[in-house]
Amino acid sequence: QAAPAASPQQLQRQPRASVVAQPQAVVAQPQVTVAQPQAATSIRLPAMAAQAQPVAPPVAAAASSQMPEDWMPPMKPGQVLVASFDFDGERREIRYGPGEEFESPADFFSPCHSEWRFPYEAMLECLSTSGWLDDLPLDAQGILRVALPFCGSVQELPVLVNFLAERFLGRPGVRGIHIFGSDVQNWDVKGGYWRQKEKWVGRKHKGMTLQFRPVDLTREAHPSSALTFGIHPECTAPDSPWPQILTNIIQNTTGVCMIATFKEGEMEVVCDICQKAGAACEVLENPHWQQNPVPPGTQPPFLRFLVLVRRGVAPAGAGTGKMMAHAS
Protein backbone atom coordinates (compact mmCIF):
# COMPACT_ATOMS: atom_id res chain seq x y z
CA GLN A 1 0.00 0.00 0.00
CA ALA A 2 1.22 3.47 -0.89
CA ALA A 3 3.11 5.52 1.65
CA PRO A 4 2.22 9.16 2.38
CA ALA A 5 3.82 11.68 0.02
CA ALA A 6 7.30 12.78 1.06
CA SER A 7 7.21 10.38 3.99
CA PRO A 8 10.08 10.86 6.46
CA GLN A 9 10.63 7.12 6.15
CA GLN A 10 11.56 7.76 2.51
CA LEU A 11 13.59 10.88 3.25
CA GLN A 12 15.44 9.07 6.00
CA ARG A 13 16.89 6.59 3.56
CA GLN A 14 18.88 9.18 1.60
CA PRO A 15 21.72 9.89 4.04
CA ARG A 16 22.16 6.20 4.79
CA ALA A 17 22.09 5.15 1.17
CA SER A 18 24.85 7.64 0.38
CA VAL A 19 27.29 5.88 2.71
CA VAL A 20 27.68 2.85 0.46
CA ALA A 21 27.53 3.27 -3.28
CA GLN A 22 25.41 0.88 -5.24
CA PRO A 23 27.42 -1.73 -7.14
CA GLN A 24 28.65 -0.10 -10.35
CA ALA A 25 30.93 -2.84 -11.49
CA VAL A 26 33.64 -2.15 -14.05
CA VAL A 27 34.23 -5.68 -15.17
CA ALA A 28 36.99 -6.78 -17.48
CA GLN A 29 36.31 -9.67 -19.78
CA PRO A 30 36.73 -12.67 -17.48
CA GLN A 31 40.07 -14.37 -17.92
CA VAL A 32 39.65 -17.39 -15.75
CA THR A 33 42.70 -19.11 -14.39
CA VAL A 34 42.83 -22.15 -12.16
CA ALA A 35 44.37 -21.09 -8.86
CA GLN A 36 44.14 -24.42 -7.04
CA PRO A 37 43.73 -27.39 -9.36
CA GLN A 38 42.22 -29.62 -6.71
CA ALA A 39 38.91 -31.39 -6.15
CA ALA A 40 37.44 -28.13 -4.93
CA THR A 41 38.79 -25.86 -7.66
CA SER A 42 39.46 -22.23 -6.88
CA ILE A 43 39.02 -19.78 -9.74
CA ARG A 44 40.26 -16.22 -9.48
CA LEU A 45 38.18 -13.62 -11.23
CA PRO A 46 39.78 -10.40 -12.51
CA ALA A 47 39.88 -7.53 -10.06
CA MET A 48 37.66 -4.55 -10.61
CA ALA A 49 38.91 -1.15 -11.67
CA ALA A 50 39.35 1.24 -8.76
CA GLN A 51 36.63 3.83 -8.23
CA ALA A 52 36.20 6.79 -5.93
CA GLN A 53 33.39 5.14 -4.00
CA PRO A 54 33.57 1.65 -2.49
CA VAL A 55 32.10 -0.79 -4.94
CA ALA A 56 31.07 -4.38 -4.99
CA PRO A 57 33.08 -7.00 -6.84
CA PRO A 58 31.80 -8.13 -10.25
CA VAL A 59 28.88 -10.09 -8.95
CA ALA A 60 25.15 -10.10 -9.46
CA ALA A 61 23.77 -6.87 -8.06
CA ALA A 62 20.27 -6.07 -6.86
CA ALA A 63 17.26 -7.14 -8.88
CA SER A 64 16.93 -3.65 -10.34
CA SER A 65 20.51 -3.69 -11.73
CA GLN A 66 21.34 -7.35 -12.20
CA MET A 67 24.64 -8.10 -13.88
CA PRO A 68 24.48 -10.35 -16.94
CA GLU A 69 25.20 -13.93 -16.03
CA ASP A 70 27.29 -14.82 -19.08
CA TRP A 71 30.35 -12.89 -17.81
CA MET A 72 31.00 -15.51 -15.15
CA PRO A 73 32.11 -19.08 -15.76
CA PRO A 74 29.60 -21.66 -14.54
CA MET A 75 30.36 -23.02 -11.10
CA LYS A 76 30.96 -26.73 -10.99
CA PRO A 77 30.06 -28.86 -7.95
CA GLY A 78 32.61 -28.33 -5.19
CA GLN A 79 34.17 -25.36 -6.94
CA VAL A 80 35.20 -22.18 -5.13
CA LEU A 81 35.33 -18.82 -6.89
CA VAL A 82 37.49 -15.99 -5.56
CA ALA A 83 36.87 -12.33 -6.46
CA SER A 84 39.07 -9.43 -5.37
CA PHE A 85 37.96 -5.82 -5.06
CA ASP A 86 38.87 -2.50 -3.45
CA PHE A 87 36.88 -1.40 -0.42
CA ASP A 88 37.67 1.16 2.29
CA GLY A 89 41.06 1.71 0.70
CA GLU A 90 42.20 -1.90 0.84
CA ARG A 91 42.09 -4.96 -1.36
CA ARG A 92 39.63 -7.62 -0.26
CA GLU A 93 38.72 -11.08 -1.41
CA ILE A 94 35.32 -12.70 -1.46
CA ARG A 95 34.98 -16.46 -1.79
CA TYR A 96 31.95 -18.21 -3.20
CA GLY A 97 31.19 -21.90 -2.94
CA PRO A 98 30.56 -24.78 -0.52
CA GLY A 99 31.36 -23.79 3.05
CA GLU A 100 32.21 -20.21 2.07
CA GLU A 101 30.48 -17.02 3.21
CA PHE A 102 28.47 -16.80 -0.02
CA GLU A 103 27.19 -19.79 -1.93
CA SER A 104 27.43 -18.04 -5.29
CA PRO A 105 28.16 -14.54 -6.67
CA ALA A 106 24.41 -13.98 -6.95
CA ASP A 107 24.28 -14.02 -3.12
CA PHE A 108 26.78 -11.20 -2.63
CA PHE A 109 26.06 -7.83 -1.00
CA SER A 110 28.48 -5.05 -0.07
CA PRO A 111 30.23 -4.97 3.31
CA CYS A 112 29.50 -2.17 5.74
CA HIS A 113 31.58 0.93 5.03
CA SER A 114 33.90 1.95 7.88
CA GLU A 115 32.33 5.42 8.03
CA TRP A 116 29.18 3.70 9.26
CA ARG A 117 30.65 0.54 10.81
CA PHE A 118 32.86 2.21 13.43
CA PRO A 119 30.10 4.27 15.11
CA TYR A 120 27.73 1.30 14.86
CA GLU A 121 30.20 -1.01 16.59
CA ALA A 122 30.77 1.63 19.28
CA MET A 123 27.01 1.92 19.77
CA LEU A 124 26.60 -1.83 20.28
CA GLU A 125 29.52 -2.00 22.69
CA CYS A 126 28.09 0.94 24.62
CA LEU A 127 24.71 -0.79 24.98
CA SER A 128 26.40 -3.99 26.10
CA THR A 129 28.75 -2.49 28.69
CA SER A 130 26.08 -0.19 30.14
CA GLY A 131 23.74 -3.12 30.85
CA TRP A 132 21.01 -2.33 28.36
CA LEU A 133 21.24 -5.76 26.76
CA ASP A 134 20.94 -7.66 30.04
CA ASP A 135 17.80 -9.66 30.87
CA LEU A 136 16.08 -9.25 27.51
CA PRO A 137 12.88 -11.32 27.40
CA LEU A 138 12.58 -14.41 25.18
CA ASP A 139 9.37 -15.59 23.56
CA ALA A 140 7.61 -18.82 24.55
CA GLN A 141 9.92 -20.83 22.26
CA GLY A 142 13.11 -19.33 23.70
CA ILE A 143 13.67 -17.04 20.70
CA LEU A 144 15.14 -13.56 21.11
CA ARG A 145 13.17 -11.30 18.77
CA VAL A 146 15.03 -8.32 17.35
CA ALA A 147 13.40 -5.62 15.23
CA LEU A 148 14.81 -3.17 12.68
CA PRO A 149 11.95 -0.81 11.76
CA PHE A 150 12.33 1.73 8.90
CA CYS A 151 15.60 -0.06 8.13
CA GLY A 152 16.08 0.67 4.42
CA SER A 153 18.96 -1.36 3.01
CA VAL A 154 20.34 -1.90 6.55
CA GLN A 155 23.96 -1.93 5.38
CA GLU A 156 25.10 -2.45 8.98
CA LEU A 157 23.44 -5.87 9.11
CA PRO A 158 26.67 -7.96 9.15
CA VAL A 159 27.96 -5.96 12.12
CA LEU A 160 24.72 -6.41 14.06
CA VAL A 161 24.30 -10.08 13.20
CA ASN A 162 27.81 -11.04 14.27
CA PHE A 163 27.42 -9.06 17.49
CA LEU A 164 24.09 -10.71 18.35
CA ALA A 165 25.47 -14.17 17.62
CA GLU A 166 28.46 -13.65 19.90
CA ARG A 167 26.40 -11.98 22.62
CA PHE A 168 23.37 -14.28 22.77
CA LEU A 169 23.65 -17.55 20.83
CA GLY A 170 24.57 -20.40 23.12
CA ARG A 171 23.44 -18.58 26.26
CA PRO A 172 21.24 -20.58 28.67
CA GLY A 173 17.63 -20.49 27.57
CA VAL A 174 18.31 -18.88 24.18
CA ARG A 175 17.21 -21.29 21.47
CA GLY A 176 17.63 -18.85 18.62
CA ILE A 177 17.44 -15.28 17.35
CA HIS A 178 14.90 -13.92 14.89
CA ILE A 179 15.46 -10.53 13.26
CA PHE A 180 12.57 -8.70 11.60
CA GLY A 181 13.43 -5.80 9.31
CA SER A 182 10.84 -3.53 7.76
CA ASP A 183 10.48 -0.34 5.78
CA VAL A 184 7.62 1.49 4.10
CA GLN A 185 9.39 0.77 0.80
CA ASN A 186 10.41 -2.61 -0.57
CA TRP A 187 14.17 -2.34 -0.56
CA ASP A 188 14.56 -5.72 -2.19
CA VAL A 189 13.73 -4.01 -5.49
CA LYS A 190 15.61 -0.80 -4.63
CA GLY A 191 19.10 -2.25 -4.34
CA GLY A 192 18.87 -3.22 -0.68
CA TYR A 193 19.73 -6.93 -1.13
CA TRP A 194 16.98 -8.05 1.24
CA ARG A 195 16.76 -11.59 -0.17
CA GLN A 196 20.52 -12.02 -0.26
CA LYS A 197 20.82 -10.88 3.34
CA GLU A 198 18.08 -13.22 4.53
CA LYS A 199 19.93 -16.14 2.96
CA TRP A 200 23.31 -15.01 4.30
CA VAL A 201 22.13 -14.80 7.91
CA GLY A 202 20.82 -18.38 7.93
CA ARG A 203 24.00 -19.59 6.22
CA LYS A 204 26.35 -17.64 8.48
CA HIS A 205 24.77 -18.38 11.87
CA LYS A 206 22.80 -21.51 12.63
CA GLY A 207 20.00 -20.69 15.02
CA MET A 208 19.46 -17.22 13.57
CA THR A 209 16.85 -16.14 11.02
CA LEU A 210 16.15 -12.86 9.25
CA GLN A 211 12.92 -11.73 7.62
CA PHE A 212 12.28 -8.51 5.69
CA ARG A 213 8.86 -7.16 4.81
CA PRO A 214 7.47 -3.81 3.64
CA VAL A 215 5.40 -2.31 6.48
CA ASP A 216 3.63 1.04 6.75
CA LEU A 217 3.92 1.74 10.46
CA THR A 218 1.28 4.45 10.28
CA ARG A 219 -1.29 1.77 9.42
CA GLU A 220 0.01 -1.50 10.84
CA ALA A 221 1.07 -2.46 14.36
CA HIS A 222 4.72 -3.39 14.58
CA PRO A 223 5.32 -7.02 15.57
CA SER A 224 6.35 -7.58 19.17
CA SER A 225 10.11 -7.57 19.77
CA ALA A 226 12.45 -7.78 22.75
CA LEU A 227 15.12 -5.54 21.22
CA THR A 228 14.33 -2.78 18.73
CA PHE A 229 16.78 -0.61 16.80
CA GLY A 230 15.24 2.49 15.21
CA ILE A 231 17.94 4.28 13.22
CA HIS A 232 17.77 7.95 12.22
CA PRO A 233 14.10 8.90 12.09
CA GLU A 234 13.99 12.40 10.59
CA CYS A 235 11.30 13.41 12.98
CA THR A 236 11.62 17.19 13.16
CA ALA A 237 9.45 17.98 10.11
CA PRO A 238 6.12 19.59 11.05
CA ASP A 239 3.02 17.38 10.87
CA SER A 240 5.15 14.30 10.18
CA PRO A 241 3.93 10.77 10.95
CA TRP A 242 6.98 10.05 13.12
CA PRO A 243 5.26 10.47 16.50
CA GLN A 244 2.79 7.78 15.46
CA ILE A 245 5.52 5.55 14.03
CA LEU A 246 7.83 5.80 17.03
CA THR A 247 4.98 5.32 19.50
CA ASN A 248 4.06 2.20 17.53
CA ILE A 249 7.50 0.61 17.87
CA ILE A 250 7.95 1.68 21.51
CA GLN A 251 4.63 0.22 22.59
CA ASN A 252 5.35 -3.06 20.77
CA THR A 253 8.77 -3.52 22.37
CA THR A 254 8.76 -5.87 25.36
CA GLY A 255 12.38 -5.24 26.35
CA VAL A 256 14.63 -2.45 25.10
CA CYS A 257 13.94 0.04 22.33
CA MET A 258 16.81 2.18 21.06
CA ILE A 259 16.26 5.12 18.71
CA ALA A 260 19.41 6.75 17.32
CA THR A 261 19.54 10.28 15.93
CA PHE A 262 22.00 12.51 14.11
CA LYS A 263 21.20 15.78 15.86
CA GLU A 264 20.36 16.99 19.33
CA GLY A 265 17.12 18.54 18.07
CA GLU A 266 15.99 15.17 16.74
CA MET A 267 16.92 13.55 20.03
CA GLU A 268 14.79 16.07 21.93
CA VAL A 269 11.80 15.32 19.69
CA VAL A 270 12.22 11.56 20.25
CA CYS A 271 12.41 12.08 24.02
CA ASP A 272 9.20 14.12 23.89
CA ILE A 273 7.50 11.33 21.94
CA CYS A 274 8.66 8.79 24.55
CA GLN A 275 7.31 10.93 27.37
CA LYS A 276 3.92 11.34 25.67
CA ALA A 277 3.82 7.56 25.15
CA GLY A 278 4.36 7.09 28.90
CA ALA A 279 7.82 5.61 28.43
CA ALA A 280 10.76 6.83 30.53
CA CYS A 281 13.93 7.18 28.48
CA GLU A 282 17.64 7.68 28.93
CA VAL A 283 20.01 9.26 26.42
CA LEU A 284 23.58 8.15 25.80
CA GLU A 285 26.03 9.87 23.49
CA ASN A 286 27.85 7.48 21.20
CA PRO A 287 31.40 7.03 22.56
CA HIS A 288 32.75 6.98 19.00
CA TRP A 289 31.95 10.67 18.58
CA GLN A 290 33.24 11.56 22.02
CA GLN A 291 36.59 10.11 20.95
CA ASN A 292 36.36 11.38 17.35
CA PRO A 293 34.61 14.75 17.45
CA VAL A 294 33.60 16.26 14.12
CA PRO A 295 34.39 19.91 13.29
CA PRO A 296 31.48 22.34 13.67
CA GLY A 297 29.46 22.83 10.51
CA THR A 298 30.23 19.41 9.05
CA GLN A 299 27.71 16.66 8.35
CA PRO A 300 26.01 15.50 11.57
CA PRO A 301 27.60 12.29 12.83
CA PHE A 302 25.80 8.99 12.40
CA LEU A 303 24.25 7.46 15.51
CA ARG A 304 25.33 10.31 17.76
CA PHE A 305 22.50 10.26 20.31
CA LEU A 306 21.03 6.98 21.56
CA VAL A 307 17.57 7.31 23.11
CA LEU A 308 16.85 4.21 25.18
CA VAL A 309 13.61 2.87 26.63
CA ARG A 310 13.29 -0.26 28.73
CA ARG A 311 9.72 -1.46 28.69
CA GLY A 312 8.37 -2.81 31.97
CA VAL A 313 11.29 -1.60 34.11
CA ALA A 314 12.41 2.04 34.17
CA PRO A 315 16.15 2.53 33.57
CA ALA A 316 18.15 3.41 36.66
CA GLY A 317 18.08 7.11 37.38
CA ALA A 318 15.35 7.88 34.85
CA GLY A 319 12.06 9.50 35.70
CA THR A 320 9.26 10.39 33.36
CA GLY A 321 11.55 12.33 31.07
CA LYS A 322 15.14 11.70 30.04
CA MET A 323 18.58 11.61 31.56
CA MET A 324 21.66 12.49 29.55
CA ALA A 325 24.57 10.18 30.27
CA HIS A 326 28.03 9.92 28.77
CA ALA A 327 29.25 6.37 28.38
CA SER A 328 32.90 5.84 29.08
N, C-alpha and C positions, 0 to 999 in steps of 0.2 A: 504494500500500500504506500502511496506517495507520502513523502515527508513534507512538512511545511516549507514554504519558500524561504530561501536563505537561512535554513536551519543552522543554529550554532553547531549542531553535530556535524554538518557538512563543512562549515567554516573551520572547525577545530582540526580537521584532517590536514589542512594545508601546511601549517608549520611542521607537522610530523612527517608528512610525505616528502618534504624538501630535504630531510636529513639523509635519506638514502635514495639515490637516483634509481629510476627504473632501469632494468637491464636494457642497455643499448649496445648489444654485442657487435664488435668489429671482428669478424671471424675470417681468418684466412682459410683458403681451401684446405680441408683436412689432409694432412700428410701423415698417415698413421704409421707408427713404428712399433715394433714389439719390444717392450721394455723388459719383460720377464717371461721368456718363453717356457712357461711351466703349465701345469694343469689348469691353474687359475691364472690365465693370461692377463697381464697388465698392459694397457695401451695408453700411450701418452698423446693427448690431443695438443694441437698447437696453442701457444699462449695467446691471449688477446692483446691487441694494441692498447697502450696506456691511454687513459683519458683523465680529464681533470676531476671528474666525480668518480667515486667508487662504483664499479660496475660488476655485474655478475659474469661468470665465465660463460663460454658459448654453450649454453644449455637451453632447454625449452623454457620460455618465459611464461608470463601469465597468459590466460586464455585469450585476452584481448590483443596480445602481441606475440603469439606463439612462433617460435623459430621453426623453419622448415626442417623436416626430419631427415631429409636425404643428405644433409651435410655430415651426419654422424654415422660411422660404421655400425652395423648391427651388432648388438651384444650377444655373444654366445653364452651358453650355460656355463657358469663358474667363472666367467670373465670379469675382470676389474678394469674400469676405465679411470684414468687420472687426468684431470684438467687443472692447469695452473692459471692464475689470474692475479692482478694487482688490486689490493684492497687496503685502505688505511695506510698507504705508503709502503706496503711490504708485499712480497710475493707469497701467495698461498696456493695450496693444492686441495682439491676436492676429489674424493674417491667415490666411485659408484660401483655397486655390485654386491654380491652376497656378503653379509656381515659388515658392510661398510655403512657410513652414516646415511647415504642415499642409495636407494635401490637402483635408480637409473637417472640420467640427466634430466628427465622430465619431472623428477621429484625435487629438483633443486630450488632453493630460494636464498636470497642474499643474507649474509651475516648481519649482525647489528653493528652499525657504525660506532666508532669509539666516542664520537661527540655525544651520542645518546647513551651508549653502554656504560660509560664511567659513572655518570650521575645516577643511572638506574641501579647499578651494582651498589653504589653508596647508599641509596635509598633502602634497598632490601637489607643491607647490613645494619643500617640504623634501626629499622623496624625489629630486626632480630635481637640486637643487643639491648634495646630499650624495653623488651618484654612484650611487645605488641603481638607477637606471633605465638605466645604461650597460651595453652588451654583453649585452642580453637575447637569448636564443636564439630563432631562427625555426624553424618546422617545415620539412619538405622542400620545401614549395611557397612558401616565403618569407613565410608568414603568422605574425604575432605573435599568440599565443593568450593571451587575458586571461580570468581566471576571477573570478566574484563568488559564492562559495558562501554559503549561508544569507543570501541578499540581501533577502528580503522584497519590498517594493515598489520598492526601490532608487531612492528619490526623487532621489538625487544623480547619477543617470545622465547628464543633460545636461552637468554639470560634468566628469565623467570622460571622456565621449565627446569633447567639444571639446578637452580637454587631450591625450588620446591622439592625436587627429588632428593637432594642431599639433606634437606631440613626435615622432611616428613616421611618419606618412604622407608619402610622398615621399622618405624617407631611402633611401640606397643599399641595395639588397637587400630592402627591405620591400615586398612586393607587396600587402599588405593586413593588416587587423586583424580578428580574430574574437573576440567577447566571449561568454562562456558564463555565464549567470546561473542559479542554482538555489536552491531552498528546499524544505524538507520539505513545505510546503503549496503549493498552486497559487494563487499570488497573482493570476493572471489572473481568477479568479472571486471574489477578495476585495477588489477595488478597487485592485489594483496596476498596472493598465494594461499588463500584459506585452505583449499583442499590439500595442497602439498604439506602445509604445516600440520594439519590433522593427522596425515599419514606419518609424518616424521616423528611426532610425539609418541605415538604408539610403538614405533619402531625403535626409538631411542631409549624409552623408559617403560619397561614392563610394569603394569600396575597403574599406568597413567593414561588418561584419555583426554582428547580435546574435541570440542564441538563448536563450530561457528554457525551463526544464524542471523539474518537480518531481523532487527526488532526496532519498532518505533516505541520508545519508552514514554511517549506522551499518550499512548493508547493501550499499551500492554504492560501488565505487571511484570517486573523483572523476576526471574526464577530465584528461589531462595539460595543463598550462598553463605558460607562461613567466613570467607575472606574475599573482599571486593576491592579491586583496584580501578578507580576512576581517574583517568589521566587527562589533564588539561581541558576541562570544560571552559569554553569562552563565555562565561556567564555574566559578564558585565553589560551586555547589550540590553537596552530597555525593552520591556515586554517580551523577553525571550522565554522559551519553554524550559530553561534550565532549572528553575526552582522546582517544577513538577518532576523533571527527570531525576534530579539529585535526591529529592524526597523519596521517589520511587525506589532507587537503589539502596538508600539508607534503611528504609523501612523493611526491605526484603533481605537485609543482611542479618544473620543470626550471631555473628561473631564480631569481626573487625572490618570496618569500611574505611579505606584510605582514598582521599581525593587530593590529587597533586595539582598545583597551579604554577604558572609562570610568575605572576606578579602579586604584590601584596594586596592590591585592590581586588583581584579575583579571590584571593584567600579570604578577605573580609566578607565578600558576598557569600562564599561557601559557608563560612562560620555562621552568618545570619540565617542561611537556609537551614543549617543543622539546628540552630536554636528554635526556629519556628516549627521544626519537625519534632521538637521535644527531645533532641539528642545532644547530650553534652559532648563537646569535642576538645581536642588538644591539638596544638600546632607545633610541628617540629620544622626546623630549617635544615635542608639537606646538607649534611657535612661536606659533600663534595664542593659546594659553592662557598662554604666557610673557608675551606682550604685553598680554593681556586677562585677568588673573587673576580668578577667581570668588571671592566671599566665602565663608569657611568655613561649612559647614552647608547650602549651597545644592545644587541638583541637580548631580551630577557632570558635568563638561564632556564633550561628544561628542569622540571621537577624541583623547583626551588623550595616551595612551601608544601608541607605534607599535613593535610587536615585529617585527623584521625578520630574515629568514633568507635567505641566498643559497645555493642548492643547488649543490654541485659545488665552489664556492670559498668558503672562510670569509671573512667580512667582516674588514677590517683591524682589528687590535686585539682581535678576539674570540677567546676560547678555547672551552672546551666548555660554558661557561655563558652569561652575558650581560654586556654592558657598557652602562652608562647614559651617554648622550651628550646634550648640549643643543645643538640646531641653532641657528645664529645667523640 
